[in-house]
Amino acid sequence: MIPGMQAAAGATEPGRAAAGQEAAPAATRILFMDDDAQIRTLTKDMLEGLDYRCDLARDGTEALQLYQGSLRFGRPYDAVIMDLTIIGGMGGQETFHELRKLHPAVCAIIASGYDTAALARQFIGPGYRSYLSKPYRPADLDRAIRQALGK
């Protein structure tokens, strides 16, 4: 398990929302991008435990391919969560700019291990809808998605 990312301790049963929260619509589709395979797997488990549907991308190139496919089917992702820094690939900031060319209304959430209020403000201002600080728990993930989707 990734230190600080508490899937077991903070996760909910699949199909059930955390206490005090309404369940996410099962049709809500999330694209999650991170270069760390463990984080991708753990986050997918968290998202599915919160009743979100999730696809995974290793880097910006893969995220763009998946997003293009969703547009071809007329069903863009409801939100895209992107790691800011991708080693050896296109990171969140560049991916976001490319996604906006494809779909100007893309709902993007930036994720980073650098947790500062100034960094969060820097990214939310130019178009990102939410900021997710690593490490995160399922409740943090759900809160960032709900904020981004205006729920």
C-alpha positions as CSV (number, residue, x, y, z in Angstrom):
1,M,0.0,0.0,0.0
2,I,1.2,3.5,-0.7
3,P,2.0,5.3,2.6
4,G,-0.8,7.7,3.5
5,M,-3.3,6.4,0.9
6,Q,-5.6,4.6,3.2
7,A,-7.9,2.5,1.0
8,A,-8.9,-0.1,3.6
9,A,-9.2,2.2,6.5
10,G,-11.1,4.9,4.7
11,A,-12.9,3.0,2.0
12,T,-16.6,2.3,1.8
13,E,-18.2,-0.9,0.7
14,P,-18.7,-1.0,-3.1
15,G,-22.1,0.5,-3.8
16,R,-22.2,2.5,-0.6
17,A,-21.4,6.1,0.1
18,A,-19.4,7.3,3.1
19,A,-21.5,8.2,6.1
20,G,-23.3,11.5,5.6
21,Q,-22.8,11.5,1.8
22,E,-25.3,10.6,-0.9
23,A,-24.1,7.9,-3.3
24,A,-22.4,9.0,-6.5
25,P,-24.4,8.2,-9.6
26,A,-23.0,5.0,-11.0
27,A,-23.0,6.5,-14.4
28,T,-20.5,9.2,-13.4
29,R,-17.4,8.4,-15.4
30,I,-13.9,9.5,-14.3
31,L,-10.6,9.3,-16.2
32,F,-7.7,9.0,-13.7
33,M,-4.1,9.7,-14.9
34,D,-1.0,8.9,-12.8
35,D,2.3,7.4,-13.7
36,D,2.5,5.2,-10.6
37,A,0.7,1.8,-11.2
38,Q,0.0,1.3,-7.4
39,I,-1.6,4.7,-7.2
40,R,-3.7,4.0,-10.3
41,T,-4.9,0.7,-8.9
42,L,-5.6,2.0,-5.4
43,T,-7.4,5.1,-6.7
44,K,-9.5,3.0,-9.1
45,D,-10.5,0.8,-6.1
46,M,-11.5,4.0,-4.1
47,L,-13.5,5.4,-7.0
48,E,-15.4,2.2,-7.6
49,G,-16.0,1.9,-3.9
50,L,-17.6,5.4,-4.1
51,D,-19.8,4.2,-7.1
52,Y,-17.9,6.0,-9.8
53,R,-16.9,4.3,-13.1
54,C,-13.2,4.7,-13.8
55,D,-10.7,4.4,-16.6
56,L,-7.0,4.7,-16.1
57,A,-4.2,6.4,-18.0
58,R,-0.4,6.2,-17.4
59,D,0.3,9.6,-18.9
60,G,-1.1,12.4,-20.9
61,T,-0.8,10.7,-24.3
62,E,-2.9,7.7,-23.0
63,A,-5.4,10.1,-21.3
64,L,-5.9,12.0,-24.6
65,Q,-6.5,8.8,-26.5
66,L,-9.1,7.6,-24.0
67,Y,-10.8,11.0,-24.0
68,Q,-10.9,11.1,-27.8
69,G,-12.5,7.7,-27.7
70,S,-15.1,8.9,-25.3
71,L,-15.9,11.9,-27.5
72,R,-16.3,9.7,-30.6
73,F,-19.0,7.8,-28.7
74,G,-20.6,11.1,-27.7
75,R,-20.1,10.4,-24.0
76,P,-17.1,12.5,-22.6
77,Y,-15.8,11.7,-19.2
78,D,-17.6,13.6,-16.4
79,A,-14.3,14.5,-14.9
80,V,-10.6,13.9,-15.4
81,I,-8.2,13.7,-12.5
82,M,-4.6,14.3,-13.6
83,D,-1.3,14.0,-11.7
84,L,0.6,17.3,-12.1
85,T,4.0,15.6,-12.6
86,I,4.4,12.5,-14.8
87,I,7.9,11.1,-15.0
88,G,8.9,10.5,-18.7
89,G,5.5,11.6,-20.1
90,M,3.0,14.4,-20.6
91,G,2.0,15.7,-17.2
92,G,-1.3,17.2,-16.0
93,Q,-0.8,20.8,-17.0
94,E,0.1,20.0,-20.7
95,T,-2.6,17.3,-20.8
96,F,-5.2,19.8,-19.6
97,H,-4.3,22.2,-22.4
98,E,-4.6,19.5,-25.0
99,L,-7.9,18.2,-23.5
100,R,-9.3,21.7,-23.7
101,K,-8.5,21.8,-27.4
102,L,-10.5,18.6,-27.8
103,H,-13.3,19.6,-25.5
104,P,-13.4,23.1,-24.1
105,A,-15.8,22.1,-21.3
106,V,-13.6,19.4,-19.9
107,C,-14.0,19.0,-16.1
108,A,-10.4,18.7,-14.8
109,I,-9.0,18.1,-11.4
110,I,-5.3,18.4,-10.7
111,A,-3.7,16.1,-8.2
112,S,-0.3,16.7,-6.6
113,G,1.9,15.7,-3.8
114,Y,2.9,19.3,-3.3
115,D,0.3,20.5,-0.9
116,T,0.2,24.3,-0.7
117,A,-2.8,26.6,-0.9
118,A,-0.9,28.8,-3.4
119,L,-0.4,25.9,-5.7
120,A,-4.1,25.0,-5.5
121,R,-5.1,28.6,-6.3
122,Q,-2.6,28.7,-9.2
123,F,-4.4,25.7,-10.9
124,I,-8.0,26.2,-10.0
125,G,-8.0,29.8,-11.4
126,P,-7.0,28.9,-15.0
127,G,-9.7,26.3,-15.5
128,Y,-9.2,23.3,-13.2
129,R,-12.3,22.8,-11.2
130,S,-10.7,21.2,-8.1
131,Y,-7.4,20.3,-6.5
132,L,-6.6,17.0,-4.9
133,S,-3.7,16.8,-2.5
134,K,-1.7,13.5,-2.2
135,P,-2.0,11.4,-0.2
136,Y,-5.8,11.3,-0.2
137,R,-8.5,9.1,1.3
138,P,-11.7,8.1,-0.4
139,A,-13.6,11.0,1.2
140,D,-11.0,13.5,-0.1
141,L,-11.4,12.0,-3.6
142,D,-15.2,12.2,-3.5
143,R,-15.1,15.8,-2.2
144,A,-12.8,16.9,-5.0
145,I,-15.0,15.2,-7.6
146,R,-18.3,16.7,-6.2
147,Q,-16.7,20.1,-6.0
148,A,-15.6,19.8,-9.7
149,L,-19.0,18.7,-10.8
150,G,-20.8,21.3,-8.7
151,K,-22.5,18.9,-6.4
